[in-house]
Amino acid sequence: MIYQLPNGKVIHLSVEEYLDLTDNDIQYLMSINAGDYARSPFVGSAIRDKRKKSEEEEERDEDHSIDFTPESDEPFTGHNTDSEEEYPDFPEDMTSIV
């Protein structure tokens, strides 16, 4: 990613480096005169890319996910409705088991 320092110079950082950046780090980068001035405000922008996508790239970008259609119109409640037993019977006093 491109990050502009308060002095107007631009540096390249990864997302992790940006998230770890502190005020002291910014002051240090400015003190060592790091970075360059941007020649254009659109440096690295997708707006400047005048190349059209080829048919192969468009096919790759299409959504090929699987569409799920439920077998019934009833909403899923999380319970298995096919089984006869809901839950096993537990004794009232659990201390007798231990």
Secondary structure as the mmCIF struct_conf table of DSSP 4:
data_model
#
loop_
_struct_conf.conf_type_id
_struct_conf.id
_struct_conf.beg_label_comp_id
_struct_conf.beg_label_asym_id
_struct_conf.beg_label_seq_id
_struct_conf.end_label_comp_id
_struct_conf.end_label_asym_id
_struct_conf.end_label_seq_id
STRN STRN1 ILE A 2 GLN A 4
TURN_TY1_P TURN_TY1_P1 PRO A 6 ASN A 7
BEND BEND1 GLY A 8 GLY A 8
STRN STRN2 LYS A 9 HIS A 12
HELX_RH_AL_P HELX_RH_AL_P1 VAL A 15 LEU A 19
TURN_TY1_P TURN_TY1_P2 ASP A 20 ASP A 20
HELX_RH_AL_P HELX_RH_AL_P2 ASP A 23 SER A 31
TURN_TY1_P TURN_TY1_P3 ILE A 32 ASN A 33
BEND BEND2 GLY A 35 GLY A 35
STRN STRN3 ASP A 36 TYR A 37
BEND BEND3 ARG A 39 ARG A 39
TURN_TY1_P TURN_TY1_P4 PRO A 41 GLY A 44
BEND BEND4 ALA A 46 ALA A 46
TURN_TY1_P TURN_TY1_P5 ILE A 47 ARG A 48
HELX_LH_PP_P HELX_LH_PP_P1 ARG A 51 SER A 54
HELX_RH_AL_P HELX_RH_AL_P3 GLU A 55 ASP A 61
BEND BEND5 GLU A 62 GLU A 62
HELX_LH_PP_P HELX_LH_PP_P2 SER A 65 PHE A 68
BEND BEND6 GLU A 71 GLU A 74
HELX_LH_PP_P HELX_LH_PP_P3 PRO A 75 PHE A 76
BEND BEND7 GLY A 78 HIS A 79
BEND BEND8 THR A 81 ASP A 82
BEND BEND9 GLU A 84 GLU A 84
BEND BEND10 TYR A 87 TYR A 87
BEND BEND11 GLU A 92 GLU A 92
HELX_RH_3T_P HELX_RH_3T_P1 MET A 94 SER A 96
TURN_TY1_P TURN_TY1_P6 ILE A 97 ILE A 97
#
